[in-house]
Amino acid sequence: MRKKAVLVIVIIFIFITIILSVLTIKYRYIVHSIVQIPSEKVYYAEDFGIEVIKSNTDFDNDGIDDYTDILEGARVEAQNKPTYRSAYYSGGYPPDDEGVCTDVIWRALKNAGYSLKDMVDEDIANNVSEYPRVEGKPDPNIDFRRVPNLMVYFERNHISLTIDLNDISKWQPGDIVVFEKNHIGIISDKRNEKGIPYIIHNAGQPNREEDGLEYYNENAWKISAHYRLKD
């Protein structure tokens, strides 16, 4: 009788564990997968009398300024729609068909001729104490793909801007936005009817360029930082 009772308890425990695991996965999917209903009309800066800021730098000498190059690189990433997969890779870089939110950033900057990995690795090597997430042990295989490290890098080396979404003119194509220390993306040139820009990012959602900036800020993670590459 006692054995049967123990068996029943074990079965119930396993069942509850499975249910909780399923609910956890479902919750994470909902948070990471915002399916936006497309706006009837896509707006742009000129619709709000906003001047689009162009970089004075063309680092890769392709005739396109850096900010536009970054935007275009992010958009290519959105169109490629790599599978969301968080993993550790020898050499640092994931395969082209895999990635997470931070991979959108280095791939976008690569389109402008920059190696974000090299820049972050160098800054960490020279200022390791400034990077708490590294815990005193730099790892070039992963450091440039961690949001907390990217926040420190951009804060130290580039332009920090407003996080107020109502100040719409300050949000420009190619800017970088961070949500708490959990998520990161690139600002699009597309805007919604309020003038708030779309975000290009990878959270595993079907539409990688979407009108989700305000939604994320209000329902998932608060916007904690906003950066622009220094000219």
MDAnalysis code that builds the backbone (N, CA, C; Angstrom):
import MDAnalysis as mda
import numpy as np

u = mda.Universe.empty(693, n_residues=231, atom_resindex=np.repeat(np.arange(231), 3), trajectory=True)
u.add_TopologyAttr("name", ["N", "CA", "C"] * 231)
u.add_TopologyAttr("resid", np.arange(1, 232))
u.add_TopologyAttr("resname", ["MET", "ARG", "LYS", "LYS", "ALA", "VAL", "LEU", "VAL", "ILE", "VAL", "ILE", "ILE", "PHE", "ILE", "PHE", "ILE", "THR", "ILE", "ILE", "LEU", "SER", "VAL", "LEU", "THR", "ILE", "LYS", "TYR", "ARG", "TYR", "ILE", "VAL", "HIS", "SER", "ILE", "VAL", "GLN", "ILE", "PRO", "SER", "GLU", "LYS", "VAL", "TYR", "TYR", "ALA", "GLU", "ASP", "PHE", "GLY", "ILE", "GLU", "VAL", "ILE", "LYS", "SER", "ASN", "THR", "ASP", "PHE", "ASP", "ASN", "ASP", "GLY", "ILE", "ASP", "ASP", "TYR", "THR", "ASP", "ILE", "LEU", "GLU", "GLY", "ALA", "ARG", "VAL", "GLU", "ALA", "GLN", "ASN", "LYS", "PRO", "THR", "TYR", "ARG", "SER", "ALA", "TYR", "TYR", "SER", "GLY", "GLY", "TYR", "PRO", "PRO", "ASP", "ASP", "GLU", "GLY", "VAL", "CYS", "THR", "ASP", "VAL", "ILE", "TRP", "ARG", "ALA", "LEU", "LYS", "ASN", "ALA", "GLY", "TYR", "SER", "LEU", "LYS", "ASP", "MET", "VAL", "ASP", "GLU", "ASP", "ILE", "ALA", "ASN", "ASN", "VAL", "SER", "GLU", "TYR", "PRO", "ARG", "VAL", "GLU", "GLY", "LYS", "PRO", "ASP", "PRO", "ASN", "ILE", "ASP", "PHE", "ARG", "ARG", "VAL", "PRO", "ASN", "LEU", "MET", "VAL", "TYR", "PHE", "GLU", "ARG", "ASN", "HIS", "ILE", "SER", "LEU", "THR", "ILE", "ASP", "LEU", "ASN", "ASP", "ILE", "SER", "LYS", "TRP", "GLN", "PRO", "GLY", "ASP", "ILE", "VAL", "VAL", "PHE", "GLU", "LYS", "ASN", "HIS", "ILE", "GLY", "ILE", "ILE", "SER", "ASP", "LYS", "ARG", "ASN", "GLU", "LYS", "GLY", "ILE", "PRO", "TYR", "ILE", "ILE", "HIS", "ASN", "ALA", "GLY", "GLN", "PRO", "ASN", "ARG", "GLU", "GLU", "ASP", "GLY", "LEU", "GLU", "TYR", "TYR", "ASN", "GLU", "ASN", "ALA", "TRP", "LYS", "ILE", "SER", "ALA", "HIS", "TYR", "ARG", "LEU", "LYS", "ASP"])
u.atoms.positions = np.array([
    [0.826, -1.213, 0.000],
    [0.000, 0.000, 0.000],
    [0.858, 1.259, 0.000],
    [1.917, 1.201, 0.834],
    [2.812, 2.348, 0.921],
    [3.523, 2.585, -0.404],
    [3.930, 1.476, -1.065],
    [4.612, 1.596, -2.361],
    [3.701, 2.255, -3.395],
    [2.425, 1.877, -3.368],
    [1.477, 2.466, -4.310],
    [1.313, 3.962, -4.066],
    [1.267, 4.326, -2.789],
    [1.120, 5.744, -2.445],
    [2.324, 6.545, -2.918],
    [3.516, 5.966, -2.713],
    [4.743, 6.628, -3.156],
    [4.752, 6.769, -4.670],
    [4.311, 5.709, -5.359],
    [4.273, 5.732, -6.823],
    [3.317, 6.805, -7.321],
    [2.168, 6.917, -6.680],
    [1.188, 7.935, -7.071],
    [1.754, 9.334, -6.877],
    [2.438, 9.528, -5.743],
    [3.039, 10.830, -5.463],
    [4.088, 11.186, -6.508],
    [4.909, 10.201, -6.871],
    [5.949, 10.412, -7.886],
    [5.324, 10.775, -9.225],
    [4.264, 10.063, -9.589],
    [3.598, 10.330, -10.869],
    [3.000, 11.739, -10.880],
    [2.369, 12.118, -9.764],
    [1.790, 13.464, -9.667],
    [2.877, 14.524, -9.764],
    [4.007, 14.276, -9.080],
    [5.124, 15.226, -9.124],
    [5.648, 15.397, -10.542],
    [5.805, 14.285, -11.260],
    [6.291, 14.339, -12.643],
    [5.299, 15.106, -13.520],
    [4.018, 14.843, -13.324],
    [2.978, 15.512, -14.109],
    [2.993, 17.021, -13.879],
    [3.101, 17.421, -12.612],
    [3.141, 18.845, -12.279],
    [4.378, 19.504, -12.881],
    [5.524, 18.800, -12.819],
    [6.767, 19.323, -13.382],
    [6.641, 19.553, -14.877],
    [6.010, 18.598, -15.570],
    [5.819, 18.730, -17.017],
    [4.923, 19.924, -17.330],
    [3.830, 20.072, -16.570],
    [2.900, 21.181, -16.794],
    [3.598, 22.519, -16.593],
    [4.383, 22.623, -15.499],
    [5.094, 23.867, -15.219],
    [6.112, 24.181, -16.304],
    [6.789, 23.146, -16.810],
    [7.777, 23.343, -17.877],
    [7.111, 23.868, -19.142],
    [5.962, 23.293, -19.479],
    [5.224, 23.718, -20.668],
    [4.766, 25.168, -20.536],
    [4.249, 25.505, -19.344],
    [3.790, 26.876, -19.107],
    [4.940, 27.860, -19.176],
    [6.106, 27.458, -18.644],
    [7.282, 28.325, -18.685],
    [7.714, 28.594, -20.108],
    [7.767, 27.549, -20.917],
    [8.154, 27.690, -22.322],
    [7.150, 28.568, -23.052],
    [5.856, 28.344, -22.757],
    [4.811, 29.134, -23.419],
    [4.923, 30.598, -23.045],
    [5.203, 30.880, -21.753],
    [5.337, 32.260, -21.298],
    [6.520, 32.928, -21.979],
    [7.654, 32.230, -22.031],
    [8.845, 32.790, -22.669],
    [8.576, 33.055, -24.140],
    [7.809, 32.157, -24.781],
    [7.517, 32.353, -26.203],
    [6.677, 33.605, -26.412],
    [5.657, 33.784, -25.512],
    [4.796, 34.944, -25.635],
    [5.607, 36.222, -25.475],
    [6.489, 36.255, -24.445],
    [7.298, 37.441, -24.189],
    [8.254, 37.713, -25.334],
    [8.819, 36.655, -25.901],
    [9.833, 36.814, -26.939],
    [9.250, 36.874, -28.340],
    [7.922, 36.710, -28.481],
    [7.348, 36.620, -29.818],
    [6.130, 37.517, -29.954],
    [6.374, 38.778, -30.198],
    [5.290, 39.731, -30.372],
    [4.863, 39.715, -31.829],
    [3.627, 39.312, -32.058],
    [3.108, 39.320, -33.421],
    [2.309, 40.601, -33.588],
    [2.886, 41.572, -34.256],
    [2.244, 42.860, -34.428],
    [1.309, 42.832, -35.633],
    [0.136, 43.446, -35.463],
    [-0.755, 43.629, -36.595],
    [-0.206, 44.795, -37.413],
    [0.105, 44.572, -38.679],
    [0.702, 45.644, -39.476],
    [-0.165, 46.896, -39.493],
    [0.466, 48.057, -39.369],
    [-0.267, 49.313, -39.446],
    [-0.812, 49.481, -40.862],
    [-1.928, 50.230, -40.967],
    [-2.494, 50.473, -42.283],
    [-1.514, 51.268, -43.139],
    [-0.728, 52.079, -42.473],
    [0.238, 52.907, -43.196],
    [1.549, 52.957, -42.426],
    [2.645, 52.871, -43.158],
    [3.964, 53.026, -42.554],
    [4.387, 54.471, -42.757],
    [4.906, 55.062, -41.688],
    [5.321, 56.456, -41.741],
    [6.849, 56.541, -41.710],
    [7.350, 57.702, -42.079],
    [8.783, 57.953, -42.065],
    [9.044, 59.323, -41.425],
    [10.308, 59.615, -41.189],
    [10.679, 60.850, -40.486],
    [10.064, 62.094, -41.119],
    [10.077, 62.154, -42.451],
    [9.574, 63.349, -43.135],
    [8.091, 63.593, -42.871],
    [7.346, 62.526, -42.539],
    [5.925, 62.692, -42.240],
    [5.705, 63.476, -40.952],
    [6.751, 63.605, -40.148],
    [6.646, 64.320, -38.880],
    [7.579, 65.533, -38.828],
    [8.109, 65.887, -39.987],
    [9.014, 67.033, -40.051],
    [10.335, 66.785, -39.344],
    [10.733, 65.524, -39.275],
    [11.972, 65.158, -38.587],
    [13.102, 65.014, -39.606],
    [14.214, 65.644, -39.327],
    [15.389, 65.512, -40.183],
    [16.115, 64.213, -39.850],
    [16.399, 63.426, -40.860],
    [17.140, 62.184, -40.659],
    [18.622, 62.514, -40.532],
    [19.214, 62.048, -39.448],
    [20.634, 62.314, -39.194],
    [21.490, 61.293, -39.942],
    [22.423, 61.787, -40.703],
    [23.373, 60.932, -41.408],
    [24.737, 61.042, -40.733],
    [25.462, 59.947, -40.732],
    [26.815, 59.971, -40.168],
    [27.758, 60.718, -41.103],
    [28.726, 61.369, -40.526],
    [29.766, 62.014, -41.328],
    [30.849, 61.026, -41.744],
    [30.690, 59.788, -41.278],
    [31.701, 58.764, -41.540],
    [31.168, 57.710, -42.493],
    [32.018, 57.303, -43.412],
    [31.751, 56.165, -44.298],
    [32.925, 55.207, -44.117],
    [32.886, 54.457, -43.036],
    [34.042, 53.668, -42.617],
    [34.500, 52.658, -43.659],
    [33.550, 52.051, -44.368],
    [33.924, 51.038, -45.351],
    [34.046, 51.597, -46.771],
    [33.944, 52.931, -46.890],
    [34.133, 53.593, -48.190],
    [33.262, 53.019, -49.302],
    [31.989, 52.758, -48.962],
    [31.085, 52.221, -49.982],
    [30.135, 53.282, -50.529],
    [30.378, 54.549, -50.125],
    [29.526, 55.627, -50.604],
    [28.252, 55.798, -49.793],
    [28.124, 55.030, -48.732],
    [26.938, 55.095, -47.863],
    [27.403, 55.413, -46.445],
    [26.757, 56.364, -45.794],
    [27.187, 56.733, -44.451],
    [26.957, 55.594, -43.465],
    [27.671, 55.630, -42.347],
    [27.650, 54.531, -41.384],
    [26.258, 54.222, -40.845],
    [25.481, 55.246, -40.501],
    [24.171, 55.000, -39.903],
    [23.235, 54.285, -40.873],
    [23.301, 54.693, -42.132],
    [22.486, 54.028, -43.153],
    [22.972, 52.610, -43.383],
    [24.300, 52.430, -43.389],
    [24.858, 51.082, -43.540],
    [24.390, 50.163, -42.410],
    [24.385, 50.686, -41.193],
    [23.951, 49.890, -40.037],
    [22.484, 49.499, -40.182],
    [21.655, 50.461, -40.569],
    [20.241, 50.174, -40.793],
    [20.057, 49.094, -41.847],
    [20.763, 49.241, -42.963],
    [20.617, 48.272, -44.051],
    [21.111, 46.891, -43.636],
    [22.193, 46.858, -42.847],
    [22.699, 45.579, -42.366],
    [21.708, 44.898, -41.446],
    [21.071, 45.680, -40.587],
    [20.063, 45.125, -39.679],
    [18.858, 44.613, -40.461],
    [18.496, 45.337, -41.499],
    [17.332, 44.925, -42.298],
    [17.607, 43.628, -43.057],
    [18.825, 43.469, -43.534],
    [19.201, 42.203, -44.182],
    [19.083, 41.059, -43.182],
    [19.535, 41.298, -41.951],
    [19.416, 40.296, -40.904],
    [17.955, 39.939, -40.641],
    [17.089, 40.953, -40.646],
    [15.666, 40.719, -40.426],
    [15.073, 39.887, -41.559],
    [15.503, 40.181, -42.762],
    [14.993, 39.441, -43.922],
    [15.508, 38.003, -43.945],
    [16.742, 37.813, -43.481],
    [17.308, 36.453, -43.424],
    [16.625, 35.607, -42.359],
    [16.145, 36.267, -41.311],
    [15.394, 35.630, -40.234],
    [16.093, 34.375, -39.688],
    [17.297, 34.525, -39.122],
    [17.980, 33.363, -38.548],
    [17.192, 32.776, -37.384],
    [17.311, 31.494, -37.200],
    [16.646, 30.809, -36.091],
    [17.170, 31.339, -34.767],
    [16.252, 31.625, -33.845],
    [16.678, 32.099, -32.519],
    [17.271, 30.927, -31.756],
    [18.568, 31.014, -31.492],
    [19.251, 29.954, -30.755],
    [20.386, 30.553, -29.951],
    [20.294, 30.410, -28.643],
    [21.334, 30.918, -27.760],
    [22.311, 29.794, -27.455],
    [23.550, 29.962, -27.886],
    [24.555, 28.918, -27.690],
    [25.943, 29.548, -27.635],
    [26.892, 28.752, -27.220],
    [28.297, 29.168, -27.134],
    [29.025, 28.592, -28.338],
    [29.759, 29.446, -29.039],
    [30.432, 29.017, -30.261],
    [31.934, 29.274, -30.162],
    [32.711, 28.282, -30.509],
    [34.153, 28.458, -30.560],
    [34.479, 29.462, -31.665],
    [35.230, 30.488, -31.332],
    [35.506, 31.547, -32.288],
    [34.545, 32.715, -32.148],
    [33.446, 32.486, -31.435],
    [32.515, 33.555, -31.124],
    [31.298, 33.657, -32.015],
    [31.486, 33.421, -33.307],
    [30.403, 33.690, -34.253],
    [29.497, 32.473, -34.473],
    [28.174, 32.690, -34.426],
    [27.242, 31.605, -34.746],
    [27.141, 31.420, -36.257],
    [26.574, 30.303, -36.708],
    [26.319, 30.142, -38.146],
    [25.385, 31.239, -38.651],
    [25.405, 31.494, -39.948],
    [24.599, 32.571, -40.522],
    [23.102, 32.394, -40.274],
    [22.658, 31.141, -40.142],
    [21.226, 30.885, -39.992],
    [20.798, 30.757, -38.527],
    [21.671, 31.160, -37.606],
    [21.336, 31.140, -36.187],
    [21.709, 32.479, -35.562],
    [21.081, 32.783, -34.437],
    [21.449, 34.020, -33.755],
    [20.480, 34.391, -32.657],
    [20.860, 35.416, -31.908],
    [20.020, 35.991, -30.866],
    [20.009, 37.507, -31.080],
    [19.475, 38.240, -30.119],
    [19.344, 39.692, -30.318],
    [20.686, 40.385, -30.532],
    [21.708, 39.958, -29.807],
    [23.012, 40.617, -29.931],
    [23.660, 40.378, -31.292],
    [23.286, 39.292, -31.954],
    [23.861, 39.018, -33.270],
    [23.349, 39.995, -34.327],
    [22.169, 40.553, -34.098],
    [21.663, 41.594, -34.995],
    [22.613, 42.793, -34.973],
    [23.164, 43.080, -33.812],
    [23.994, 44.273, -33.659],
    [25.326, 44.135, -34.386],
    [26.057, 43.050, -34.121],
    [27.373, 42.937, -34.768],
    [27.235, 42.738, -36.271],
    [26.155, 42.067, -36.700],
    [25.954, 41.886, -38.134],
    [25.590, 43.212, -38.804],
    [24.821, 44.028, -38.118],
    [24.478, 45.350, -38.662],
    [25.721, 46.227, -38.778],
    [26.554, 46.222, -37.731],
    [27.780, 47.024, -37.764],
    [28.778, 46.488, -38.785],
    [28.769, 45.193, -38.992],
    [29.661, 44.594, -39.992],
    [29.350, 45.158, -41.375],
    [28.077, 45.453, -41.632],
    [27.687, 46.008, -42.928],
    [28.264, 47.401, -43.144],
    [28.667, 48.044, -42.061],
    [29.308, 49.366, -42.156],
    [30.832, 49.247, -42.106],
    [31.331, 48.013, -42.021],
    [32.770, 47.790, -42.031],
    [33.403, 47.605, -40.672],
    [32.582, 47.552, -39.610],
    [33.126, 47.450, -38.256],
    [33.101, 46.002, -37.753],
    [34.098, 45.664, -36.946],
    [34.099, 44.385, -36.241],
    [33.771, 44.676, -34.779],
    [32.516, 44.536, -34.416],
    [32.112, 44.807, -33.039],
    [32.830, 43.876, -32.075],
    [33.045, 42.659, -32.487],
    [33.764, 41.704, -31.631],
    [35.153, 42.231, -31.274],
    [35.900, 42.660, -32.276],
    [37.252, 43.172, -32.023],
    [37.225, 44.400, -31.123],
    [36.262, 45.287, -31.367],
    [36.189, 46.520, -30.581],
    [35.837, 46.237, -29.127],
    [34.889, 45.332, -28.917],
    [34.499, 44.981, -27.546],
    [35.625, 44.227, -26.846],
    [36.217, 43.268, -27.539],
    [37.309, 42.489, -26.939],
    [38.462, 43.396, -26.502],
    [38.794, 44.368, -27.347],
    [39.895, 45.284, -27.018],
    [39.552, 46.145, -25.808],
    [38.325, 46.651, -25.767],
    [37.938, 47.505, -24.648],
    [37.887, 46.717, -23.341],
    [37.432, 45.482, -23.418],
    [37.411, 44.634, -22.219],
    [38.829, 44.344, -21.753],
    [39.710, 44.001, -22.694],
    [41.098, 43.679, -22.340],
    [41.784, 44.846, -21.642],
    [41.455, 46.068, -22.075],
    [42.101, 47.257, -21.507],
    [41.380, 47.821, -20.280],
    [40.138, 47.356, -20.066],
    [39.336, 47.926, -18.979],
    [38.464, 46.857, -18.332],
    [39.049, 45.723, -18.022],
    [38.256, 44.581, -17.574],
    [37.417, 44.888, -16.336],
    [37.893, 45.741, -15.464],
    [37.156, 46.054, -14.241],
    [35.867, 46.822, -14.518],
    [35.759, 47.418, -15.713],
    [34.554, 48.167, -16.079],
    [33.427, 47.255, -16.553],
    [33.735, 45.995, -16.725],
    [32.769, 45.036, -17.269],
    [32.403, 43.983, -16.217],
    [31.403, 44.250, -15.367],
    [31.032, 43.311, -14.298],
    [30.631, 41.928, -14.810],
    [29.978, 41.882, -15.986],
    [29.496, 40.592, -16.503],
    [30.643, 39.651, -16.836],
    [31.801, 40.214, -17.111],
    [32.976, 39.400, -17.451],
    [33.540, 38.700, -16.223],
    [33.306, 39.290, -15.049],
    [33.757, 38.720, -13.771],
    [35.268, 38.491, -13.741],
    [35.994, 39.416, -14.381],
    [37.446, 39.351, -14.353],
    [38.064, 38.310, -15.264],
    [37.244, 37.613, -16.040],
    [37.745, 36.551, -16.918],
    [37.209, 36.748, -18.332],
    [37.855, 37.580, -19.125],
    [37.385, 37.821, -20.494],
    [37.295, 36.526, -21.301],
    [36.242, 36.429, -22.101],
    [36.060, 35.280, -22.978],
    [35.633, 35.788, -24.357],
    [36.573, 35.947, -25.281],
    [36.269, 36.474, -26.620],
    [35.257, 35.639, -27.400],
    [35.006, 34.417, -26.951],
    [34.033, 33.575, -27.643],
    [32.589, 33.994, -27.373],
    [32.362, 34.815, -26.348],
    [30.985, 35.125, -25.975],
    [30.779, 36.573, -25.517],
    [31.826, 37.251, -25.079],
    [31.672, 38.573, -24.457],
    [30.922, 39.574, -25.329],
    [31.195, 39.571, -26.628],
    [30.578, 40.553, -27.528],
    [29.128, 40.210, -27.848],
    [28.647, 39.074, -27.371],
    [27.267, 38.647, -27.611],
    [26.432, 38.699, -26.334],
    [26.911, 39.439, -25.351],
    [26.162, 39.583, -24.101],
    [25.698, 41.028, -23.946],
    [24.413, 41.217, -23.714],
    [23.839, 42.556, -23.629],
    [24.521, 43.435, -22.578],
    [24.763, 42.945, -21.351],
    [25.416, 43.817, -20.360],
    [26.775, 44.337, -20.818],
    [27.534, 43.501, -21.520],
    [28.833, 43.935, -22.028],
    [28.681, 44.993, -23.115],
    [27.687, 44.809, -23.983],
    [27.469, 45.797, -25.042],
    [27.035, 47.138, -24.455],
    [26.257, 47.097, -23.391],
    [25.852, 48.345, -22.739],
    [27.073, 49.109, -22.228],
    [27.979, 48.408, -21.582],
    [29.190, 49.056, -21.072],
    [30.011, 49.606, -22.232],
    [30.177, 48.803, -23.274],
    [30.988, 49.234, -24.417],
    [30.422, 50.502, -25.057],
    [29.123, 50.504, -25.373],
    [28.527, 51.664, -26.039],
    [28.488, 52.878, -25.112],
    [28.270, 52.653, -23.833],
    [28.252, 53.748, -22.859],
    [29.623, 54.417, -22.785],
    [30.663, 53.621, -22.857],
    [32.030, 54.132, -22.728],
    [32.537, 54.787, -24.020],
    [32.098, 54.291, -25.154],
    [32.753, 54.664, -26.403],
    [31.898, 55.422, -27.420],
    [30.603, 55.473, -27.193],
    [29.750, 56.098, -28.208],
    [28.764, 57.081, -27.568],
    [27.739, 57.465, -28.279],
    [26.833, 58.527, -27.834],
    [25.629, 57.933, -27.122],
    [25.373, 58.379, -25.907],
    [24.205, 57.952, -25.146],
    [23.092, 58.982, -25.324],
    [21.885, 58.509, -25.631],
    [20.780, 59.396, -25.966],
    [19.556, 59.152, -25.078],
    [18.506, 59.922, -25.319],
    [17.288, 59.828, -24.527],
    [16.638, 58.451, -24.623],
    [15.905, 58.079, -23.576],
    [15.108, 56.845, -23.615],
    [13.612, 57.186, -23.633],
    [13.296, 58.460, -23.802],
    [11.912, 58.933, -23.855],
    [11.357, 58.739, -25.265],
    [10.401, 57.855, -25.426],
    [9.842, 57.573, -26.746],
    [9.022, 58.734, -27.300],
    [8.602, 59.635, -26.426],
    [7.831, 60.793, -26.892],
    [8.707, 61.822, -27.599],
    [10.000, 61.748, -27.359],
    [10.943, 62.655, -28.009],
    [11.355, 62.026, -29.340],
    [10.391, 61.955, -30.252],
    [10.541, 61.109, -31.442],
    [11.672, 61.529, -32.374],
    [12.019, 62.819, -32.389],
    [13.075, 63.265, -33.307],
    [14.444, 62.744, -32.899],
    [14.578, 62.343, -31.642],
    [15.875, 61.876, -31.144],
    [16.128, 60.403, -31.483],
    [15.092, 59.727, -31.978],
    [15.240, 58.317, -32.362],
    [15.474, 58.249, -33.863],
    [16.670, 57.798, -34.231],
    [17.092, 57.863, -35.625],
    [17.452, 56.477, -36.171],
    [17.286, 56.282, -37.474],
    [17.639, 55.003, -38.089],
    [19.094, 54.623, -37.815],
    [19.292, 53.362, -37.433],
    [20.640, 52.885, -37.149],
    [21.043, 53.021, -35.695],
    [20.215, 53.715, -34.885],
    [20.485, 53.790, -33.443],
    [20.338, 52.407, -32.818],
    [20.867, 52.281, -31.618],
    [20.805, 51.019, -30.871],
    [19.981, 51.238, -29.616],
    [19.038, 50.339, -29.356],
    [18.186, 50.439, -28.173],
    [18.363, 49.202, -27.306],
    [18.394, 49.403, -25.995],
    [18.556, 48.308, -25.041],
    [17.367, 48.293, -24.091],
    [16.861, 47.099, -23.821],
    [15.778, 46.912, -22.870],
    [16.343, 46.261, -21.613],
    [16.371, 47.063, -20.519],
    [16.982, 46.596, -19.279],
    [18.360, 46.028, -19.620],
    [18.653, 44.808, -19.176],
    [19.912, 44.165, -19.583],
    [19.615, 42.844, -20.277],
    [18.424, 42.797, -20.900],
    [17.932, 41.535, -21.439],
    [17.844, 41.469, -22.954],
    [17.691, 42.622, -23.598],
    [17.391, 42.590, -25.026],
    [17.961, 43.833, -25.700],
    [18.246, 43.718, -26.998],
    [18.867, 44.813, -27.730],
    [18.436, 44.757, -29.192],
    [18.342, 45.916, -29.827],
    [17.934, 45.955, -31.221],
    [18.393, 47.228, -31.906],
    [18.052, 47.336, -33.192],
    [18.407, 48.486, -34.026],
    [17.137, 49.258, -34.379],
    [17.230, 50.578, -34.353],
    [16.093, 51.423, -34.701],
    [15.931, 51.498, -36.219],
    [14.696, 51.301, -36.671],
    [14.361, 51.330, -38.097],
    [14.087, 52.751, -38.565],
    [14.010, 52.944, -39.883],
    [13.583, 54.229, -40.436],
    [12.062, 54.293, -40.556],
    [11.391, 53.171, -40.374],
    [9.927, 53.139, -40.405],
    [9.383, 53.619, -39.060],
    [8.221, 54.241, -39.094],
    [7.587, 54.740, -37.873],
    [6.095, 54.443, -37.891],
    [5.506, 54.448, -36.679],
    [4.058, 54.283, -36.612],
    [3.359, 55.637, -36.640],
    [2.050, 55.629, -36.453],
    [1.277, 56.869, -36.561],
    [1.631, 57.900, -35.491],
    [2.282, 57.463, -34.411],
    [2.720, 58.385, -33.359],
    [4.105, 58.965, -33.641],
    [4.762, 58.417, -34.659],
    [6.136, 58.840, -34.948],
    [7.169, 57.998, -34.239],
    [6.711, 57.007, -33.483],
    [7.640, 56.116, -32.772],
    [8.199, 55.114, -33.771],
    [9.515, 54.959, -33.816],
    [10.103, 54.081, -34.832],
    [9.873, 52.601, -34.570],
    [9.954, 51.846, -35.623],
    [9.948, 50.396, -35.532],
    [11.294, 49.944, -34.958],
    [11.344, 48.686, -34.556],
    [12.593, 48.099, -34.068],
    [12.935, 46.873, -34.903],
    [14.216, 46.737, -35.220],
    [14.722, 45.547, -35.921],
    [15.474, 44.726, -34.891],
    [15.003, 43.505, -34.645],
    [15.572, 42.708, -33.559],
    [15.240, 41.234, -33.751],
    [15.855, 40.419, -32.937],
    [15.594, 38.979, -32.971],
    [15.236, 38.511, -31.572],
    [13.940, 38.282, -31.367],
    [13.462, 37.662, -30.139],
    [12.731, 36.361, -30.488],
    [13.004, 35.870, -31.698],
    [12.353, 34.659, -32.155],
    [10.990, 34.911, -32.778],
    [10.598, 36.182, -32.909],
    [9.268, 36.513, -33.421],
    [9.224, 36.396, -34.940],
    [8.048, 36.197, -35.519],
    [7.944, 36.027, -36.980],
    [8.404, 37.241, -37.771],
    [8.040, 38.437, -37.317],
    [8.378, 39.666, -38.042],
    [9.539, 40.347, -37.335],
    [10.705, 40.351, -37.934],
    [11.908, 40.857, -37.261],
    [12.039, 42.385, -37.332],
    [11.270, 43.036, -38.183],
    [11.205, 44.496, -38.194],
    [9.760, 44.856, -37.910],
    [9.503, 45.400, -36.726],
    [8.119, 45.543, -36.315],
    [7.876, 46.793, -35.473],
    [6.618, 47.162, -35.396],
    [6.184, 48.277, -34.565],
    [6.032, 47.747, -33.135],
    [7.183, 47.488, -32.498],
    [7.145, 46.867, -31.180],
    [7.891, 47.616, -30.098],
    [8.458, 48.767, -30.434],
    [9.289, 49.486, -29.472],
    [8.483, 49.890, -28.235],
    [7.341, 50.496, -28.449],
    [6.494, 50.922, -27.335],
    [5.906, 49.720, -26.605],
    [5.527, 48.705, -27.374],
    [4.932, 47.506, -26.772],
    [5.906, 46.834, -25.813],
    [7.121, 46.630, -26.253],
    [8.127, 46.009, -25.390],
    [8.339, 46.856, -24.135],
    [8.436, 48.158, -24.327],
    [8.710, 49.053, -23.205],
    [7.600, 48.990, -22.150],
    [6.372, 48.779, -22.586],
    [5.242, 48.778, -21.662],
    [4.871, 47.395, -21.143],
    [5.242, 46.344, -21.871],
    [4.752, 45.012, -21.521],
    [5.820, 43.963, -21.228],
    [7.042, 44.218, -21.602],
    [8.088, 43.215, -21.385],
    [9.215, 43.782, -20.534],
    [10.082, 44.585, -21.162],
    [11.215, 45.182, -20.456],
    [11.255, 46.670, -20.743],
    [11.545, 47.449, -19.744],
    [11.674, 48.892, -19.926],
    [12.924, 49.221, -20.730],
    [12.815, 50.224, -21.581],
    [13.983, 50.709, -22.308],
    [14.956, 51.300, -21.293],
    [16.189, 50.846, -21.346],
    [17.184, 51.292, -20.373],
    [18.313, 52.095, -20.990],
    [18.478, 52.009, -22.309],
    [19.575, 52.732, -22.946],
    [19.281, 52.925, -24.443],
    [19.909, 53.965, -24.987],
    [19.741, 54.316, -26.397],
    [21.073, 54.926, -26.853],
    [21.665, 54.292, -27.876],
    [23.006, 54.711, -28.304],
    [23.054, 55.014, -29.800],
    [24.077, 55.781, -30.134],
    [24.373, 56.052, -31.556],
    [25.877, 56.003, -31.716],
    [26.348, 55.415, -32.801],
    [27.786, 55.368, -33.032],
    [28.359, 56.773, -33.128],
    [29.491, 56.956, -32.510],
    [30.176, 58.245, -32.539],
    [30.835, 58.422, -33.895],
    [30.701, 59.622, -34.467],
    [31.349, 59.901, -35.748],
    [32.853, 59.991, -35.574],
])
